[in-house]
Amino acid sequence: MRTSTILFTLLLAMHILTVVNTLVFSGNLNDLVFWFNSALFMAALAVFVYRRGIFDPPKETVAPNTSKKKRS
């Protein structure tokens, strides 16, 4: 699955939790919804960082030798 699809589904889950809390429970589950939304946000951040490889060490490349060799 693409990274954008995973992030979109996590965002959708966060919004559904908030809407259900507002419409069904009249906002009485604020702490629980905040906790689950925070957990979903951390999951989305972990997916983004893992998929992008932000904290991977940079790949070292060897520069080609451009000096001209002298002929004897």
N, C-alpha and C positions, 0 to 999 in steps of 0.2 A: 504494500500500500504506500502511496506517496506521502511525503511528510505533510504537505498541505491538507490532505484528506484527514490524516490523524489529528492535526491541530484543529481543523474545522469541527470534527466530531466532538472533541473535548470542549471546545467553545460552545457548541450546541448543547451539550450536557449541562454546562454551567448555566446557560440561559434557561433551560427547561427546569432545573432545580429552583431557580429564582422565581420563575413564573408560577410554578406549582405552589411554592411557599406563599406567594402573594395572593393568588386567586383561591386556592383551596384552604389553606391554613391561616389566612388573613395576616400573614407576616409574623406568626407566633414562633416559628422555628429559625429565627435569625441566626443564632449561634451555630446551630447545626448546619445550616446552609452555608454560612461563612466558612466553616471548617471543611466541608466537602468542596466548596469552590476553591479554597486555598490548596487542597490536595490535588484537585484537577489542574490547577494552574502550575503547580510544581511538576506534575506529570507531563504537561505540555512543554514546559521549559526543559525537562530532561530529554524528551524526545527530540526537541529542536537542537539541543547542544550535541546529543549523541549522533544525530543524523548529519549535522553540519561538520562535525569533527573540530569544533572550535578549540578544544583544549588538547588536541593531538599535537605532538611536537612537529615542527616544520620539517619537511623533507629536504635533506641537504642534497644539493646538486654540485657536481664537480665541474668547475669552469674548464672549457677546452683550452688546451695549450695553444696560444696564438703566436708564440715567439717563433721566429724563422730560424731554422737550423742552418748553420754555416757548413758549406761543403768544403772538404779539404782537398 
